[in-house]
Amino acid sequence: MSIRLFICCSNTIFAEGIKSLLENDVEMAVVGTCNCGGESYFDFEDIKRLKPDVVLAEFNAELNTLVQQFPYIINDKKISILLIGDRSLRLLVDRHLRDLISRGVVGILPPSADSDLLKKAIRAVHKGELWIDRTVLLKLVKSMKTSGVDANLAQREREIASHICQGYKNKEIAEKLQISEQTVKSYCNRIYKKLGISDRLQLALYYWKT
């Protein structure tokens, strides 16, 4: 089944350009686009009706309000948001990453990203992975309060949870800890069960809640 995509940009030409980059990929289907810049207002009813798996949203200072208001759970369905940033993104991410993640943002593409990286990021976030710069994530991991979480997890589980929140994939965690990828998956399931969550996004929210 194709990954259902909804594209939200402040420029209609930009949205059409992204759509043209993705329309020949058999694994992806663009189910809708919207212009949410200028005097246009975003209608969340489109999202409810089209039921996308991933929303690609242009992110800049003007659209910050849109992302803050975005309901990432609609009709009991979690929507993954992948941001495509401009030059202002770095400053905004450093200040507001926790808020962005709390609204369902699981991926952030830099202005330098090309179409191959875009497709790779879409597939990753659709699988439940985080696609966010590890330097930024590490900064958050070091500053977060985790005493309550740590009390619920064994040492190895805390270690794996920390790697997940830094954006590492299961294969990378396995290589770092010199264990099998299947063992990492087993630990992930155990962590999720202990904390009453189901995926990486919820783990990040659990760790970074205030």
Phi and psi in degrees as a GROMACS rama.xvg file:
@    title "Ramachandran Plot"
@    xaxis  label "Phi"
@    yaxis  label "Psi"
@TYPE xy
-70.0001  151.469  SER-2
-77.2171  121.508  ILE-3
-84.5597  123.847  ARG-4
-118.878  141.64  LEU-5
-124.685  129.691  PHE-6
-108.78  126.814  ILE-7
-124.28  113.932  CYS-8
-136.188  159.209  CYS-9
-83.043  -8.59935  SER-10
-128.633  121.374  ASN-11
-61.1013  -38.7927  THR-12
-62.9788  -39.3164  ILE-13
-61.6735  -45.2629  PHE-14
-62.2746  -42.8413  ALA-15
-66.1343  -35.0499  GLU-16
-64.9238  -43.8333  GLY-17
-64.0007  -41.5631  ILE-18
-59.3713  -42.633  LYS-19
-66.2524  -29.6926  SER-20
-70.2498  -26.3023  LEU-21
-104.179  -18.082  LEU-22
-67.5585  -18.7255  GLU-23
-91.6868  -0.544425  ASN-24
-88.9945  117.241  ASP-25
-67.4528  -17.066  VAL-26
-85.56  -4.65426  GLU-27
-131.658  145.864  MET-28
-138.188  118.87  ALA-29
-81.7106  111.972  VAL-30
-93.5219  -9.93608  VAL-31
179.468  159.528  GLY-32
-136.967  160.565  THR-33
-149.307  151.798  CYS-34
-103.655  115.524  ASN-35
-118.144  28.1362  CYS-36
-109.398  173.361  GLY-37
61.0373  -126.812  GLY-38
-94.5689  3.29352  GLU-39
-77.2228  148.569  SER-40
-121.567  138.131  TYR-41
-78.4215  130.549  PHE-42
-104.459  109.974  ASP-43
-68.4532  -12.0662  PHE-44
-63.6015  -29.83  GLU-45
-62.3353  -41.4895  ASP-46
-64.5526  -44.0005  ILE-47
-61.3118  -39.0688  LYS-48
-75.0789  -40.0568  ARG-49
-88.4193  -19.01  LEU-50
50.7281  59.7075  LYS-51
-74.7892  159.342  PRO-52
-86.3366  -36.993  ASP-53
-134.575  135.402  VAL-54
-105.997  123.644  VAL-55
-94.8402  117.285  LEU-56
-124.681  128.888  ALA-57
-66.8082  137.884  GLU-58
-125.147  120.977  PHE-59
-148.129  -179.316  ASN-60
-57.3662  -38.1892  ALA-61
-68.3479  -30.935  GLU-62
-94.8173  5.87583  LEU-63
-57.4555  -40.9135  ASN-64
-61.7891  -39.9129  THR-65
-57.8038  -49.4476  LEU-66
-64.4675  -39.2505  VAL-67
-62.8288  -30.653  GLN-68
-92.0326  -7.25757  GLN-69
-67.9608  126.278  PHE-70
-86.3086  102.513  PRO-71
-76.5616  -8.34083  TYR-72
-116.419  114.695  ILE-73
-126.959  125.188  ILE-74
54.1968  42.8269  ASN-75
64.2714  15.3957  ASP-76
-112.966  126.547  LYS-77
-78.7844  130.512  LYS-78
-107.055  124.848  ILE-79
-87.1505  130.398  SER-80
-108.304  125.385  ILE-81
-112.025  116.873  LEU-82
-90.1726  141.32  LEU-83
-113.527  111.757  ILE-84
-97.1319  159.051  GLY-85
-104.117  -165.579  ASP-86
-68.0353  -19.5208  ARG-87
-81.3258  -8.11933  SER-88
-61.6254  -41.2706  LEU-89
-56.6726  -47.9675  ARG-90
-64.5888  -43.024  LEU-91
-66.5551  -38.1805  LEU-92
-65.6847  -44.6444  VAL-93
-57.9922  -35.0292  ASP-94
-86.3551  -31.6764  ARG-95
-125.661  17.0073  HIS-96
-59.846  -41.7848  LEU-97
-59.4846  -43.3135  ARG-98
-64.4212  -40.0316  ASP-99
-62.8117  -45.0445  LEU-100
-64.6877  -36.2007  ILE-101
-65.9511  -19.1231  SER-102
-97.8493  10.3946  ARG-103
99.3549  5.26269  GLY-104
-73.8004  117.776  VAL-105
-117.273  -2.88586  VAL-106
-150.929  144.384  GLY-107
-136.554  119.025  ILE-108
-98.1083  132.158  LEU-109
-74.4222  165.222  PRO-110
-59.3253  -23.6581  PRO-111
-81.8664  -4.35208  SER-112
-65.0475  142.466  ALA-113
-106.485  -176.023  ASP-114
-65.5853  -35.1352  SER-115
-64.6732  -42.324  ASP-116
-67.5677  -36.9859  LEU-117
-59.3754  -47.855  LEU-118
-65.0923  -39.346  LYS-119
-63.4871  -41.3855  LYS-120
-66.3801  -40.6663  ALA-121
-59.6177  -47.0901  ILE-122
-62.8246  -38.45  ARG-123
-66.261  -49.2604  ALA-124
-69.0458  -29.5867  VAL-125
-66.1082  -28.7373  HIS-126
-82.016  -3.95038  LYS-127
97.352  10.9044  GLY-128
-88.3652  159.166  GLU-129
-92.7805  136.046  LEU-130
-122.433  72.4226  TRP-131
-134.282  141.098  ILE-132
-49.1629  127.363  ASP-133
-68.1316  -28.2648  ARG-134
-63.1474  -41.615  THR-135
-67.9589  -43.7926  VAL-136
-63.0387  -42.0653  LEU-137
-61.2851  -38.1041  LEU-138
-61.1745  -40.7432  LYS-139
-70.0843  -41.5093  LEU-140
-59.3224  -39.9149  VAL-141
-69.0557  -26.8157  LYS-142
-97.9329  -10.6437  SER-143
-77.4904  155.908  MET-144
-93.218  116.156  LYS-145
-123.453  9.34148  THR-146
-58.5978  -41.0023  SER-147
-66.5071  -37.1744  GLY-148
-70.1191  -45.5211  VAL-149
-58.447  -32.8302  ASP-150
-64.8858  -23.2266  ALA-151
-90.8752  -12.4553  ASN-152
-120.093  148.385  LEU-153
-74.1192  167.459  ALA-154
-56.8965  -48.1351  GLN-155
-64.0848  -37.5064  ARG-156
-65.6643  -39.9742  GLU-157
-62.5219  -39.6066  ARG-158
-63.8637  -46.1618  GLU-159
-67.5875  -40.4451  ILE-160
-60.6918  -39.9893  ALA-161
-63.0729  -42.5288  SER-162
-63.7155  -39.9217  HIS-163
-61.0784  -43.928  ILE-164
-70.5869  -15.0649  CYS-165
-90.2936  0.294103  GLN-166
94.3419  8.32514  GLY-167
-77.5547  142.127  TYR-168
-81.7853  165.556  LYS-169
-57.7383  -41.0192  ASN-170
-63.0838  -41.1788  LYS-171
-68.3402  -38.2789  GLU-172
-64.5744  -41.6076  ILE-173
-59.8837  -42.2079  ALA-174
-67.3134  -39.2466  GLU-175
-67.5038  -37.363  LYS-176
-97.6948  -1.36289  LEU-177
56.8692  47.846  GLN-178
-131.116  171.759  ILE-179
-77.705  156.041  SER-180
-63.3587  -34.5915  GLU-181
-64.7174  -35.9954  GLN-182
-64.9751  -40.1054  THR-183
-61.3871  -44.1296  VAL-184
-60.4414  -39.6612  LYS-185
-64.1798  -41.583  SER-186
-63.7252  -40.9975  TYR-187
-59.3845  -46.7608  CYS-188
-61.2756  -38.7412  ASN-189
-66.5183  -42.5607  ARG-190
-62.5948  -47.4247  ILE-191
-59.8975  -41.755  TYR-192
-65.4146  -43.7062  LYS-193
-63.4066  -37.6994  LYS-194
-92.814  -4.52325  LEU-195
69.5088  38.4931  GLY-196
-126.267  179.625  ILE-197
-132.275  -9.89462  SER-198
-158.525  -179.002  ASP-199
-65.5629  -37.8691  ARG-200
-61.1636  -47.7445  LEU-201
-64.2481  -33.6172  GLN-202
-64.1079  -43.9455  LEU-203
-61.78  -42.6395  ALA-204
-63.459  -39.3173  LEU-205
-64.0551  -41.278  TYR-206
-71.5195  -37.3084  TYR-207
-100.278  7.71421  TRP-208
-69.8295  149.692  LYS-209
